[in-house]
């Protein structure tokens, strides 16, 4: 029995006591009227009225208990936690799709292709890359990818020192992700964009990993180098966008140092030997060269 139930039971007992007190008081008053002596009759009547008053006090106390007694009792006897049933463990996918991209990229003309992607609520492949997909395996619509985590510490999992802001010089950059419900042989590709413009992409190729696990995409130097700006990486399975991630590069890109290399000029192979003969026309005239071709010997 808890504290509240005990208080309610006590209130019920008090109500019963009040009933008997009121009953005893009424009977005492009635009995006093039959007494002969005045003082005894007055004393017995007063005793009956006291019983009736006490009964009413008990009724008021019983009405007060359920509303005000529990808070007072809990101050001195804190309630213990009520045990609850342990929920049954249900199988859930280990990877959930939590894309952070809320705005589609602005459709622009990419430097590698002349076509302009059509604006849509979700990212889409440029037509030039879409035409390179040759896989006939149907993608699984339940395939999911986690948010890409970016690091310069390799493509291992869990990700070592993931960051969202990188300072130049950046160097080799890896984007690590986890996945689930993939089908071997399905075509997939990744796009690297800077400020909405394509600067690097992986050609579509068949998926050679497992159905679930982790993977990575990397970029050592995009087109134009690691210029400062907002970068975005998009993952496509077949023609459908399945996830991605964003990061920022700050600082000027390092200037490439020119290297001195010897330039070897190939020597041409002569197949004909021209012979020049000069003819003097007059002392004041210039020398005029005439070209006479002599057939070359041998096979060219």
Number of C-alpha atoms within 10 A of each C-alpha: 5 8 15 17 12 13 18 18 13 15 20 15 14 21 19 15 16 24 17 15 20 21 15 18 24 16 12 20 21 14 14 20 15 9 13 9 10 11 10 13 18 15 12 20 21 16 17 24 17 15 22 23 16 17 24 17 14 22 19 14 15 22 16 12 16 18 12 10 14 17 13 9 14 12 9 8 11 10 11 7 6 6 6 6 6 6 6 6 6 6 6 7 9 10 16 15 15 12 15 13 16 8 9 13 18 14 16 16 15 16 12 15 12 12 13 13 17 13 13 11 9 13 23 20 20 21 14 14 17 15 10 12 18 13 16 11 14 12 20 13 11 9 18 23 26 21 22 27 23 28 23 19 13 17 21 15 13 12 19 15 11 16 13 13 14 18 14 14 16 19 13 14 18 22 24 25 24 21 22 20 18 22 20 14 16 21 24 22 23 21 21 24 21 22 15 18 19 22 20 19 19 15 14 21 17 19 18 12 13 14 14 17 16 18 17 16 20 19 15 13 15 15 13 8 16 26 21 17 16 15 22 21 21 21 24 20 25 24 18 15 19 23 24 24 22 21 17 17 20 16 14 13 16 12 8 7 6 6 6 6 6 6 6 6 6 6 6 6 7 9 12 12 12 12 11 11 9 10 10 11 10 8 7 7 8 10 12 11 12 11 10 11 11 10 10 12 9 6 5 8
